[in-house]
């Protein structure tokens, strides 16, 4: 993946005011990592999120960027993607812990109009079932204009676990933010379920993600299985 995956003219047909529930979810993925931004470590969490979005949201990842753990570039990217590219969903990975350089939640809160605390709580509770290190997260979620922004941890395995905790509700949340009449849509879905064809919940599978630049002499992510932040 590269930054600005789609061409510039793609924004011409992305109008939040005229959104419909059958429009694909447009997603941006931002990895916050000093070492990743300097090219010292290959990004694994970003590609992991890309696969999860495509496989379980049928979303289109139209923006991808690796930025350092600094508020200015993080805030600037969030504003650009929400205001100029009008993305439906921005997923960040990394920088959610207690380190002085972990500023992703602070940058997210600074640009959001409203927070959605229960999304972050759901991810926290899922992680807490697996490791007590989950208590060290400061991840948040919020809305800027018509864009939902969600912080995920930097550990690839924790990314999968956290995404799995919220994947089912993300399309519904995005419809609400778009202004879709979700009550009518829910009524139709309920009638469909009473007909005997209830939709099953998604099951996330673990995938091994290797960037094209990765070497074959060992694993990329040395911290898989450790603290989730």
Steps between C-alpha positions, in 0.01 A plus 500: 500500500610854437372836613209632293415157365229637276545778247402856577179484299362234735387771740263639239240230563535489879220720629401442861181704464367258237616184675309175464523181702621300199796730436833334583675606818800720416781439745833656590766314698769691688787330678657715772858391555829688524701202377251424226506860377881491488493175303670306777216251549254357251136577573304184579196645678398723208482212249327288764230766533475525121417129473248518785322797341477332162402157631252596772366844406524473121660841535727686260832611647562822309762660725800354684782679675773436756567804720731562797370508856441873495173686542548741210521242216235279661252786538577631151438160342174448689374843391606446139333162471180609674461848349652472152463131411179456703581148610238302689743330736855568615682225690823588677743245637770565757579768753216420742701414810674682785831591337571873471503447122156332501287797392251348255200526740588859584518595132172319433313679779637833377341464156174323590168679546358219714641193669353148476636353825317166485694396189827541689347326803396200291854460368642540850273232645590258221872559557462471876368145459834414342760705685513732803721731294178622340460728801786711363313616191378856448333430164194703408240530225314802371331680213631787291225636274379184319807286572538240775853478644609198705835444673633144502816368668827453318542127560373306193336228708332760722382679185315185394349452846388861531362518149305180561333661802353787294475372143132409526387850600723709275276493186197596710692781670617631165146493362382709795781751448417515129139585586347176377157409641629203698161435664347415164799290406484315834130430454571340165780295649274380784235385253771318307610325819144395585489336159760255624818637346668684783844635410784337689752710686843542343780274615845650469780270394867556570701589190874532465574835339839566349580828320662463161827632639520242781781247521444127514755428774276562799184663634447872454305574815718406795240629747206279401342363814640768727337813640221612265569876484 
